[in-house]
Amino acid sequence: MSKSSPRRPFGGKSTGTVTVIEARVHRSWARNARMAFVLTAVIAGILAAVVASSYMHPILALFVAVAVGVPLGGIVWVLVRIWPVIRLLWWWTPEIILAGLLLTGWVQLASHTPTLVTLLVVALVVGIPAGVPVIRRRLVAWGWCLIVRHRLRVCFAQFIIANQSGSLPLILWAVPTPVGERVWVYLRPGLSVKDLESRLDKIAVTCHASTVLIERASDGNSAYVRFDIKRREVLTANVGSPLVDVIDPDTPTVEQTPVQVPTALDLPDVQAPTITLPKQGDRKPVKPAATTTANGTKPTSVDADDDVSDWI
C-alpha cells in the first residue's frame, strides 16, 4: 500500500511515493484474509447447522448456519486483513501511549490551572530531569531502548531475509543495561540464530553501537532470542570498593620499609654450596665371588704372565 502526493507544496508534480506497507506484504495478507474467511465461515456454519438441526428442520438449520458463519468469517477477514496495520501500531505502541499521556496531562493542566502555574509545572517537569544527572541518564537510557526497537526493525526489513510472506520478527520489549540495551525478539519461520550471527556487524552499524551479541533466551524455544547491544565500556570507570567502609578509621597504621628485590646478580655474588668428593685411595678392593664349574670343581686361576695361546 503506497501513498503518493500528486503535487508538491510549492507547485509541480511529484513522482515519489511513501510506502506504509510493502506490496508483497499487502498481497500476502490479502490472500490470508480470504482463506481465513472461507475456513471460518465453513467451520462455524457446519457447527451451527449441527446444533440447530436438533432443534428445528434441517433446511432452517442451513439458514441459521449461513447467518452464523458469514458474519464470523467477515470478522476474521477484517482482523487478518488489517493485521499489517495492527502490527505497525504495535511497533509504535510505547510512543503512542507516551504521547497520549503527555497530551492528556497538558490539556488537563492547562484547563484547570492558571497560565503562570501551568508554566511553572512544565518548567519543573522539564527542568528537574534535565538538571539532575541521575534522572537524565535514566531517561536517555530508556529513550535509546525505544530507538533500538525501530533500528532492529529496519535491519530485519532491509538486509535480513524473512519468510516468503514478508512477516518480520516480532520485537517484544527492551530494557537498559550498564553497557547499552537488551532487546527480546521472537523470530519468524525462515530465520535462526546462526543466520543473524553472520550479520551482527551490520546490525551494530544500524543501531549506532560498537558491538551486538545474540543468544537464545529460552532453552525450549529457539525462536525466542535476546540481543545485547553494547555502545559503551564500563570496565574503565573507577568503582568504589565497599571494603573501605568496613575498616575502622581508628586503626593505627604500620609503616613498612620497602623490600629491595634484586634485579640482577653477578656470578661472584652467588654462594654455591661446597661438595666434598671421596678420595680414590680410600676405596677397598672387592674380592670376586667364588664360582664353581658344572662338575663341582673350582676353576683354575690364570695369571696375567701366562701365555694362553696354547690353550686355544
Salt bridges, closest charged atoms under 4 A:
GLU95 OE2 - HIS150 NE2 2.94
GLU181 OE1 - ARG231 NH2 2.98
GLU215 OE2 - ARG226 NH2 2.07
ASP228 OD1 - ARG182 NE 2.51
ASP228 OD2 - ARG226 NE 3.98
GLU233 OE1 - LYS230 NZ 2.97
